[in-house]
Amino acid sequence: MDASRSIRRRLGDQADANEKRLKAGLEDAGEPQPLHFVLQGSYAMRTTVQHPKNDYDIDDGVVFSREFLKGAQGADKTALDARKMVCEALYDDAFNRVPEVRTNRVRVYYNEGHHVDVPVYRMENPDSESTLYELASSDWKESNPEAVTKWFQKQLEAKHLSEEKDGHHQMRRLLRLLKNSPLAVTAGTCQAVSSSPCSRTRNIRPINSVRIRPFTIFSRY
């Protein structure tokens, strides 16, 4: 089952609170403010499904200008230093578990069971066609935080059926179904579903090659 509106609203509110806490923490530490935030993953693509243990994952990337993301001596901050900076700014005494620096992100744990992942990006040439995004991973690596979500939206628009209501795309429902199956859904699965001719039809052939009518499976959505 897809995540209810109330769950999405709560997760969205906590992502907003996380952003405000990060901005305040950076200001207190005398660090640069982010240019903007980029929601990513299942929350941004609206494919979040209900989890019995509230183990939801919100991906909310933070983007800084490379021009201002400098160390004490004026050199570029390393990828690790940038993640540490964000982690320290996100700290809150109310957390039972402190934020954690991970390889590609900073993770913030919530008492309810879910977490917010904050990938850290730096950006060059923001107002030109040669804009460059880099992710703070083991080193700075080129990575566009908006690319996957924009690709997914284009797939939705390309495969939208005239009889579908806006916001209730069959491809999105297929992904939710796969997430609730024993199969793990990855970006590759997402691409396979979006490119499959089955996602254009009223009848699909999912797991075990059983023909099922989507409007029966997804009637609760």
GUGUFI-456008 format. One line per field, with one value per residue: residue number from 1; residue in one letter; chain; y, x, z of N, C-alpha, C in turn. Coordinates in steps of 0.2 Angstrom, whole numbers, plus 5000, padded with zeros to 4 digits. Atoms other than C-alpha are relative to their C-alpha. Example, Ala and Ser with C-alpha at 12.3 -4.5 7.8 and 13.67 -1.06 7.14 Angstrom:
! residues 2
palum <- 1, 2 .
fiti <- A, S .
guke <- A, A .
nnorth <- 4994, 4994 .
neast <- 5004, 4996 .
nup <- 5000, 4999 .
canorth <- 4978, 4995 .
caeast <- 5062, 5068 .
caup <- 5039, 5036 .
cnorth <- 5006, 5005 .
ceast <- 5004, 4996 .
cup <- 5000, 5003 .
//
This chain:
! residues 221
palum <- 1, 2, 3, 4, 5, 6, 7, 8, 9, 10, 11, 12, 13, 14, 15, 16, 17, 18, 19, 20, 21, 22, 23, 24, 25, 26, 27, 28, 29, 30, 31, 32, 33, 34, 35, 36, 37, 38, 39, 40, 41, 42, 43, 44, 45, 46, 47, 48, 49, 50, 51, 52, 53, 54, 55, 56, 57, 58, 59, 60, 61, 62, 63, 64, 65, 66, 67, 68, 69, 70, 71, 72, 73, 74, 75, 76, 77, 78, 79, 80, 81, 82, 83, 84, 85, 86, 87, 88, 89, 90, 91, 92, 93, 94, 95, 96, 97, 98, 99, 100, 101, 102, 103, 104, 105, 106, 107, 108, 109, 110, 111, 112, 113, 114, 115, 116, 117, 118, 119, 120, 121, 122, 123, 124, 125, 126, 127, 128, 129, 130, 131, 132, 133, 134, 135, 136, 137, 138, 139, 140, 141, 142, 143, 144, 145, 146, 147, 148, 149, 150, 151, 152, 153, 154, 155, 156, 157, 158, 159, 160, 161, 162, 163, 164, 165, 166, 167, 168, 169, 170, 171, 172, 173, 174, 175, 176, 177, 178, 179, 180, 181, 182, 183, 184, 185, 186, 187, 188, 189, 190, 191, 192, 193, 194, 195, 196, 197, 198, 199, 200, 201, 202, 203, 204, 205, 206, 207, 208, 209, 210, 211, 212, 213, 214, 215, 216, 217, 218, 219, 220, 221 .
fiti <- M, D, A, S, R, S, I, R, R, R, L, G, D, Q, A, D, A, N, E, K, R, L, K, A, G, L, E, D, A, G, E, P, Q, P, L, H, F, V, L, Q, G, S, Y, A, M, R, T, T, V, Q, H, P, K, N, D, Y, D, I, D, D, G, V, V, F, S, R, E, F, L, K, G, A, Q, G, A, D, K, T, A, L, D, A, R, K, M, V, C, E, A, L, Y, D, D, A, F, N, R, V, P, E, V, R, T, N, R, V, R, V, Y, Y, N, E, G, H, H, V, D, V, P, V, Y, R, M, E, N, P, D, S, E, S, T, L, Y, E, L, A, S, S, D, W, K, E, S, N, P, E, A, V, T, K, W, F, Q, K, Q, L, E, A, K, H, L, S, E, E, K, D, G, H, H, Q, M, R, R, L, L, R, L, L, K, N, S, P, L, A, V, T, A, G, T, C, Q, A, V, S, S, S, P, C, S, R, T, R, N, I, R, P, I, N, S, V, R, I, R, P, F, T, I, F, S, R, Y .
guke <- A, A, A, A, A, A, A, A, A, A, A, A, A, A, A, A, A, A, A, A, A, A, A, A, A, A, A, A, A, A, A, A, A, A, A, A, A, A, A, A, A, A, A, A, A, A, A, A, A, A, A, A, A, A, A, A, A, A, A, A, A, A, A, A, A, A, A, A, A, A, A, A, A, A, A, A, A, A, A, A, A, A, A, A, A, A, A, A, A, A, A, A, A, A, A, A, A, A, A, A, A, A, A, A, A, A, A, A, A, A, A, A, A, A, A, A, A, A, A, A, A, A, A, A, A, A, A, A, A, A, A, A, A, A, A, A, A, A, A, A, A, A, A, A, A, A, A, A, A, A, A, A, A, A, A, A, A, A, A, A, A, A, A, A, A, A, A, A, A, A, A, A, A, A, A, A, A, A, A, A, A, A, A, A, A, A, A, A, A, A, A, A, A, A, A, A, A, A, A, A, A, A, A, A, A, A, A, A, A, A, A, A, A, A, A, A, A, A, A, A, A .
nnorth <- 4994, 4994, 4996, 4995, 4993, 4997, 5002, 4995, 4993, 5000, 5000, 4993, 4995, 5001, 4998, 4992, 4999, 5001, 4995, 4994, 5001, 5000, 4993, 4997, 5003, 4998, 4993, 5000, 5002, 4996, 5004, 4997, 5002, 5003, 4996, 5003, 5008, 5003, 5006, 5005, 5007, 5002, 4995, 4995, 5003, 5003, 5007, 5003, 5005, 5000, 5005, 5002, 4998, 4993, 4999, 4996, 4997, 4994, 4997, 4993, 4997, 4993, 4997, 4994, 4997, 5002, 4994, 4999, 5006, 4999, 5001, 4994, 4997, 4998, 5005, 5004, 5005, 5006, 5004, 5003, 4994, 4998, 5005, 4999, 4994, 5000, 5004, 4996, 4995, 5003, 5003, 4997, 5004, 5004, 5007, 5005, 5003, 4995, 5001, 5004, 4999, 5006, 4999, 4996, 4996, 5000, 5003, 4998, 5005, 4998, 5005, 5004, 5006, 4999, 4996, 4995, 5000, 4993, 5000, 4993, 4998, 4993, 4998, 4995, 4997, 5001, 4996, 5001, 5007, 5004, 5001, 5007, 5002, 5006, 5004, 5001, 5007, 5001, 4994, 4996, 5003, 4997, 5003, 4995, 5002, 4999, 5004, 5006, 4998, 4997, 5006, 5004, 4996, 5001, 5007, 4999, 4996, 5003, 5006, 4998, 5002, 4995, 5002, 5000, 4994, 4996, 5002, 5007, 5004, 5008, 5002, 4998, 5005, 5006, 4999, 5001, 5007, 5004, 4998, 5005, 5007, 5003, 4997, 4993, 4995, 4995, 4995, 5004, 5002, 4994, 4999, 5005, 4999, 4994, 5001, 5006, 4999, 5002, 4994, 4996, 5004, 5000, 5006, 5001, 5007, 4999, 5006, 5007, 5000, 5001, 4994, 4997, 4993, 4995, 4997, 5004, 5000, 4994, 4997, 4996, 4994 .
neast <- 5004, 4996, 5000, 5006, 4999, 4998, 4993, 4996, 5000, 4996, 4993, 4998, 4999, 4993, 4995, 4999, 4997, 4993, 4996, 5000, 4995, 4994, 4999, 4999, 4993, 4995, 4999, 4997, 4993, 4997, 4999, 5005, 5007, 5002, 5004, 5006, 5001, 5003, 5003, 4998, 5002, 5007, 5005, 5000, 5003, 5006, 5001, 4999, 5005, 5000, 4996, 5002, 4996, 4999, 4993, 5000, 4994, 5001, 4994, 5001, 4994, 4999, 4995, 4997, 4996, 4993, 4997, 5000, 4999, 4992, 4998, 4997, 4995, 5003, 5000, 5006, 5001, 5000, 5007, 5001, 5001, 5006, 5005, 4999, 5003, 5007, 5002, 4999, 5005, 5006, 5001, 5005, 5000, 5006, 4999, 4997, 4994, 4998, 4999, 4994, 4997, 4999, 4996, 5003, 5005, 5001, 5006, 5003, 5005, 5005, 5003, 5006, 4998, 4997, 4994, 4999, 4994, 4998, 4994, 4997, 4997, 4998, 5002, 4996, 5004, 5008, 5004, 4998, 5001, 4995, 5001, 4997, 5001, 4996, 5002, 4995, 4999, 4993, 4997, 5005, 5002, 5005, 5007, 5005, 5005, 5007, 5001, 5005, 5007, 5002, 5001, 5006, 5006, 5000, 5003, 5008, 5004, 4999, 5004, 5006, 5006, 5005, 5005, 4997, 5000, 4993, 4997, 5001, 4997, 5000, 4993, 4999, 5004, 4996, 4994, 5002, 5002, 4994, 4997, 5003, 4999, 4993, 4994, 4997, 5000, 4995, 5000, 5001, 5007, 5004, 4999, 5003, 5007, 5002, 4998, 5004, 5006, 5006, 5002, 5004, 5006, 5004, 4998, 4993, 4997, 4994, 4996, 5002, 5003, 5007, 5003, 5004, 5003, 4997, 5005, 5002, 4995, 4999, 5006, 4999, 4996 .
nup <- 5000, 5000, 4993, 5000, 5001, 4994, 4999, 5004, 4997, 4994, 5003, 5003, 4995, 4996, 5005, 4999, 4994, 5001, 5004, 4996, 4995, 5004, 5002, 4994, 4998, 5005, 4998, 4994, 5001, 5005, 5007, 5006, 5001, 5007, 5005, 5000, 4999, 5005, 4998, 5004, 4998, 5000, 4998, 5005, 5006, 4997, 5001, 4994, 4997, 4993, 4997, 4993, 4995, 5001, 5002, 5006, 5002, 5004, 5002, 5001, 5002, 4999, 5005, 4998, 5005, 4999, 4999, 4993, 4996, 4999, 4993, 4996, 5004, 5007, 5005, 5000, 4995, 5003, 5000, 4993, 4996, 5002, 4996, 4993, 4999, 5000, 4994, 4994, 5000, 4999, 4993, 4996, 4994, 4999, 5003, 4996, 5004, 5003, 5007, 5002, 5007, 5004, 5005, 5005, 4997, 4993, 4998, 4994, 4998, 4996, 4995, 5002, 5003, 5007, 5000, 5006, 5003, 5003, 5004, 5000, 5007, 5001, 5007, 5004, 5006, 4999, 5005, 5007, 5002, 4998, 4992, 4998, 4993, 4998, 4994, 4995, 4999, 4998, 5003, 5004, 5006, 5004, 4999, 5001, 4995, 5003, 5007, 5000, 5000, 5007, 5005, 4998, 5002, 5008, 5002, 4999, 5006, 5006, 5000, 4997, 5004, 5000, 4995, 4993, 4997, 4999, 4994, 4999, 5006, 4999, 4998, 4993, 4996, 5001, 4996, 4993, 4999, 5000, 4993, 4995, 5002, 4997, 5004, 4998, 5006, 5001, 5005, 5006, 5001, 5002, 5007, 5004, 5000, 5004, 5007, 5002, 5004, 4996, 4996, 5004, 5001, 4995, 4997, 4999, 4999, 4995, 4997, 5002, 5007, 4999, 5002, 4995, 5003, 4995, 4996, 4994, 4996, 4998, 4999, 4993, 5001 .
canorth <- 5000, 5017, 5029, 5039, 5057, 5060, 5050, 5060, 5076, 5071, 5066, 5082, 5092, 5084, 5086, 5105, 5105, 5097, 5110, 5124, 5116, 5114, 5132, 5138, 5126, 5132, 5150, 5147, 5139, 5153, 5141, 5146, 5144, 5132, 5138, 5126, 5108, 5095, 5081, 5065, 5046, 5038, 5053, 5065, 5053, 5048, 5030, 5028, 5013, 5011, 5002, 4992, 4998, 5016, 5014, 5027, 5035, 5053, 5059, 5078, 5084, 5100, 5111, 5123, 5135, 5129, 5147, 5148, 5130, 5134, 5128, 5139, 5142, 5146, 5130, 5119, 5109, 5091, 5079, 5072, 5090, 5095, 5080, 5083, 5101, 5097, 5083, 5095, 5108, 5095, 5090, 5092, 5087, 5080, 5065, 5049, 5044, 5057, 5061, 5050, 5054, 5041, 5038, 5047, 5057, 5062, 5052, 5059, 5047, 5050, 5042, 5036, 5024, 5033, 5043, 5058, 5056, 5072, 5070, 5085, 5094, 5108, 5118, 5128, 5140, 5140, 5152, 5144, 5129, 5122, 5120, 5106, 5097, 5086, 5074, 5074, 5055, 5047, 5062, 5075, 5066, 5073, 5069, 5079, 5078, 5082, 5070, 5054, 5063, 5073, 5057, 5048, 5063, 5062, 5043, 5047, 5060, 5049, 5034, 5043, 5035, 5047, 5037, 5039, 5053, 5066, 5060, 5042, 5035, 5016, 5016, 5024, 5011, 4997, 5003, 5003, 4985, 4979, 4988, 4977, 4961, 4950, 4959, 4974, 4989, 4998, 5012, 4998, 4991, 5008, 5010, 4993, 4996, 5013, 5006, 4991, 4990, 4982, 4999, 5006, 4993, 4990, 4972, 4968, 4953, 4955, 4942, 4924, 4929, 4930, 4942, 4954, 4969, 4984, 4992, 4977, 4977, 4995, 4999, 5005, 5019 .
caeast <- 5000, 5006, 5010, 4995, 4993, 4995, 5012, 5018, 5013, 5022, 5038, 5038, 5036, 5051, 5061, 5057, 5061, 5078, 5082, 5078, 5089, 5103, 5102, 5102, 5117, 5127, 5124, 5129, 5145, 5149, 5148, 5140, 5122, 5115, 5109, 5095, 5088, 5083, 5071, 5076, 5071, 5054, 5047, 5051, 5044, 5029, 5032, 5034, 5025, 5019, 5031, 5026, 5040, 5040, 5057, 5055, 5069, 5068, 5082, 5084, 5100, 5108, 5118, 5131, 5141, 5159, 5164, 5160, 5163, 5181, 5191, 5201, 5215, 5204, 5206, 5191, 5183, 5186, 5171, 5173, 5174, 5159, 5149, 5156, 5151, 5133, 5132, 5138, 5125, 5111, 5114, 5100, 5100, 5082, 5089, 5091, 5104, 5115, 5117, 5130, 5142, 5141, 5150, 5138, 5127, 5123, 5110, 5098, 5088, 5071, 5063, 5048, 5059, 5063, 5078, 5082, 5097, 5106, 5118, 5130, 5133, 5143, 5139, 5149, 5142, 5124, 5118, 5125, 5123, 5139, 5132, 5142, 5136, 5147, 5143, 5153, 5157, 5174, 5179, 5170, 5161, 5151, 5132, 5117, 5104, 5089, 5093, 5084, 5068, 5068, 5070, 5056, 5044, 5048, 5044, 5027, 5022, 5028, 5018, 5003, 4986, 4972, 4960, 4972, 4969, 4983, 4994, 4988, 5000, 5000, 5019, 5020, 5007, 5018, 5033, 5023, 5017, 5035, 5041, 5028, 5034, 5049, 5059, 5070, 5066, 5081, 5085, 5087, 5070, 5063, 5070, 5065, 5047, 5047, 5054, 5043, 5029, 5018, 5018, 5008, 4994, 4979, 4985, 5002, 5013, 5022, 5029, 5028, 5021, 5003, 4992, 4983, 4972, 4980, 4963, 4959, 4976, 4977, 4959, 4964, 4975 .
caup <- 5000, 4996, 5011, 5016, 5014, 5033, 5033, 5018, 5027, 5043, 5033, 5023, 5039, 5047, 5031, 5032, 5050, 5046, 5033, 5045, 5059, 5046, 5041, 5059, 5064, 5049, 5054, 5072, 5066, 5054, 5039, 5022, 5019, 5006, 4990, 4990, 4994, 4983, 4988, 4980, 4980, 4983, 4992, 4978, 4965, 4976, 4976, 4995, 5003, 5020, 5032, 5047, 5057, 5051, 5043, 5030, 5021, 5015, 5004, 5005, 4996, 5001, 4988, 4992, 4981, 4978, 4979, 4997, 5003, 5009, 5024, 5036, 5024, 5009, 5000, 4995, 5009, 5006, 5003, 5021, 5029, 5020, 5027, 5044, 5043, 5039, 5052, 5066, 5060, 5061, 5079, 5091, 5109, 5107, 5096, 5105, 5091, 5085, 5066, 5057, 5043, 5030, 5014, 5002, 5015, 5032, 5041, 5054, 5064, 5071, 5087, 5077, 5067, 5050, 5045, 5033, 5022, 5017, 5003, 5002, 4985, 4979, 4963, 4950, 4937, 4944, 4930, 4915, 4904, 4911, 4929, 4938, 4953, 4963, 4977, 4993, 4993, 4996, 4986, 4976, 4962, 4948, 4951, 4947, 4962, 4951, 4936, 4942, 4947, 4931, 4921, 4931, 4928, 4909, 4909, 4918, 4905, 4891, 4897, 4904, 4898, 4894, 4906, 4921, 4933, 4935, 4949, 4948, 4935, 4932, 4932, 4949, 4955, 4947, 4957, 4973, 4970, 4967, 4983, 4992, 4984, 4990, 4976, 4980, 4969, 4963, 4951, 4938, 4941, 4940, 4923, 4917, 4922, 4914, 4898, 4897, 4884, 4898, 4907, 4893, 4893, 4903, 4907, 4914, 4916, 4933, 4945, 4939, 4922, 4929, 4920, 4932, 4928, 4937, 4941, 4952, 4960, 4963, 4967, 4985, 4977 .
cnorth <- 5006, 5004, 5005, 5007, 5003, 4998, 5004, 5007, 5000, 4999, 5006, 5005, 4999, 5001, 5008, 5002, 4999, 5005, 5006, 4999, 5000, 5007, 5004, 4997, 5003, 5008, 5001, 4999, 5005, 4997, 5003, 4997, 4996, 5004, 4997, 4992, 4997, 4993, 4995, 4993, 4999, 5006, 5005, 4997, 4997, 4993, 4997, 4996, 5000, 4994, 4999, 5003, 5008, 5002, 5003, 5004, 5006, 5002, 5007, 5003, 5007, 5003, 5006, 5003, 4998, 5006, 5001, 4994, 4999, 4998, 5006, 5003, 5002, 4995, 4996, 4995, 4993, 4997, 4998, 5006, 5003, 4996, 5001, 5007, 5000, 4995, 5004, 5005, 4997, 4997, 5003, 4996, 4995, 4993, 4995, 4997, 5006, 4999, 4997, 5002, 4993, 5001, 5005, 5005, 5001, 4997, 5003, 4995, 5003, 4995, 4996, 4994, 5002, 5005, 5005, 4999, 5006, 4999, 5007, 5001, 5006, 5001, 5005, 5002, 4999, 5003, 4999, 4993, 4995, 4999, 4993, 4999, 4994, 4998, 4999, 4992, 4998, 5005, 5004, 4996, 5003, 4996, 5006, 4998, 5000, 4995, 4994, 5002, 5003, 4995, 4996, 5004, 5000, 4993, 5000, 5003, 4996, 4994, 5001, 4998, 5005, 4998, 5000, 5007, 5003, 4998, 4993, 4995, 4993, 4998, 5001, 4994, 4993, 5000, 4998, 4992, 4996, 5001, 4995, 4993, 4998, 5003, 5007, 5004, 5004, 5005, 4996, 4997, 5005, 5001, 4995, 5000, 5006, 4999, 4994, 5001, 4999, 5006, 5005, 4997, 5000, 4993, 4999, 4993, 5001, 4994, 4994, 5000, 4999, 5006, 5002, 5006, 5005, 5003, 4996, 5000, 5006, 5004, 5004, 5007, 5005 .
ceast <- 5004, 4999, 4994, 5002, 5003, 5008, 5004, 5001, 5005, 5008, 5002, 5001, 5006, 5006, 5001, 5003, 5008, 5004, 5001, 5005, 5007, 5002, 5002, 5007, 5006, 5001, 5003, 5007, 5004, 5002, 4995, 4993, 4999, 4997, 4993, 5000, 4997, 4998, 5001, 4996, 4992, 4995, 4999, 4996, 4993, 4999, 5001, 4994, 5000, 5004, 4998, 5004, 5002, 5007, 5000, 5006, 4999, 5007, 4999, 5007, 5001, 5006, 5003, 5004, 5007, 5004, 5001, 5001, 5007, 5001, 5004, 5005, 4998, 5000, 4993, 4999, 5001, 4993, 4998, 4999, 4994, 4994, 5000, 4997, 4992, 4997, 5000, 4994, 4993, 4999, 4995, 5000, 4993, 5001, 5002, 5006, 5002, 5001, 5007, 5002, 5001, 5003, 4997, 4995, 5001, 4993, 4997, 4994, 4995, 4997, 4995, 5003, 5003, 5006, 5000, 5008, 5002, 5006, 5002, 5003, 5003, 4999, 5004, 4996, 4993, 4996, 5002, 4999, 5005, 5000, 5003, 4998, 5005, 4998, 5006, 5000, 5007, 5004, 4995, 4999, 4994, 4993, 4995, 4994, 4993, 4999, 4995, 4993, 4998, 4998, 4994, 4994, 4999, 4997, 4993, 4996, 5000, 4995, 4993, 4994, 4995, 4994, 5003, 4999, 5007, 5002, 4999, 5003, 5001, 5007, 5002, 4997, 5004, 5006, 4998, 4999, 5007, 5004, 4997, 5001, 5006, 5005, 5002, 4999, 5006, 4999, 4999, 4993, 4995, 5000, 4997, 4992, 4998, 5001, 4996, 4994, 4994, 4998, 4995, 4993, 4996, 5001, 5007, 5002, 5005, 5003, 4997, 4996, 4992, 4997, 4994, 4998, 5002, 4994, 4997, 5006, 5001, 4994, 5000, 5003, 4996 .
cup <- 5000, 5007, 5000, 5000, 5007, 5001, 4996, 5003, 5006, 4997, 4997, 5005, 5003, 4995, 5000, 5006, 5000, 4996, 5004, 5006, 4997, 4999, 5007, 5003, 4996, 5002, 5007, 5000, 4996, 4994, 4995, 5000, 4994, 4995, 4999, 5002, 4995, 5002, 4994, 5002, 4999, 5002, 4995, 4994, 5002, 4999, 5007, 5002, 5007, 5003, 5007, 5006, 5000, 4998, 4993, 4999, 4995, 4998, 4998, 4999, 5002, 4996, 5003, 4994, 5001, 5002, 5007, 5005, 5001, 5007, 5003, 4996, 4993, 4995, 5000, 5006, 4997, 5001, 5008, 5005, 4999, 5003, 5007, 5002, 5001, 5006, 5007, 5000, 5002, 5007, 5004, 5006, 5001, 4997, 5005, 4997, 4996, 4992, 4998, 4993, 4997, 4994, 4995, 5003, 5007, 5002, 5006, 5002, 5004, 5005, 4997, 4996, 4993, 5001, 4994, 4998, 4997, 4996, 4999, 4993, 5000, 4992, 4997, 4995, 5000, 4994, 4993, 4998, 5002, 5007, 5001, 5007, 5002, 5007, 5005, 5002, 5003, 4998, 4997, 4993, 4996, 5001, 5001, 5005, 4997, 4994, 5000, 5000, 4994, 4995, 5002, 4998, 4992, 4998, 5002, 4995, 4994, 5000, 5003, 4996, 5001, 5005, 5007, 5002, 5001, 5007, 5002, 4995, 5001, 5002, 5007, 5004, 4999, 5005, 5007, 5001, 5001, 5007, 5005, 4999, 5003, 4996, 5002, 4994, 5000, 4994, 4993, 4999, 4998, 4993, 4996, 5000, 4996, 4992, 4997, 4996, 5005, 5004, 4996, 4999, 5006, 5004, 5000, 5002, 5005, 5002, 4998, 4994, 5001, 4998, 5005, 4997, 5006, 5004, 5006, 5005, 5004, 5002, 5006, 4999, 4997 .
//
